[in-house]
Amino acid sequence: MNLIKISETVSPAHGIGNNWGETITKVYKCPCGENTITTEIETTTGHKNVCTSIDCLVCAKKYRIANKNSRNWSIEPINK
């Protein structure tokens, strides 16, 4: 499913010693268009992490995020 990106922000570089990185936050319009889906990518060496969440209560009941802890996440319908 193709989602429309609303915004992307990158934090100033942060860290200690050689462990520097940034946090990238990407916000997409959810499928129903009433709210958002947010993904945060932490690139700090030794603390790399990706977390994606559905911020819309309507869409959270209809969809799930596959591979939500990966940069290659996707949204798919929940089979009932």
N, C-alpha and C positions, 0 to 999 in steps of 0.2 A: 504494500500500500504506500503510495507516495503522499507524504505530508508536506505542508507548506511551512517553511522556516520563517518564524516571526523575528527572532533576534539571535545574535551570537555575541557573547562577551568573553574577553580573555583578561584574567587578573594580571596584575603586575607580577613579575617573577618573584618567587619566594623560596626560602630554604636556608640551609646551613652548610657551610663548607662546599663540597662538591655536589651536594644533594639539592639542586635547584630545579624548579619547574614552575608550572602555572596551572591554573584551573580554567578550563574552557566550559562555558555554560551555553547550551543551545536550546532554544525554546521553539516548539512547533505547534501549529494549530491542531487540535485533536480532530478525529474524523467527523464529529457532529458539529464542530465549529464553535462550540460554546465555551471551551476552556483550552488547556494546553497539555502537551507532553514535554517533559524536561529531561535533558541528559546532561550530566556533569562528568567531565573528563579531567582527572587529576594526572599531571605528567611529571610530578616530582620524582626524581630517581629514588627507587626503593619504596615508593608509595604510590605507584601507578594504579589507578582505579577508575572504573567507569560505572556510573549508576544512572539508570533511566527509569522514570516513573510516569504514570498516567495521572494527571492532576484533575481530571474530569470524572465526577462520580457516575455520570451516565455512560461514558465510554469505558470506564473501569469494569462495568458489569457486562459489557459486550465484547471487549477485546483484552488480550494479554500481550505482554512484551516477551518475545522470544529472544534469548541471549541478552538479557537486560544488563549484564555486567560486561558487555563487549562493545567495541566501537561498531560492530556489524549487527546491532540490534534491529529488530523489525517488530511490527505490530500485526497481530493476526486475530481473527475472530475466535471467541471461545465456543467450542462445540458443546452443545448441551444435549 
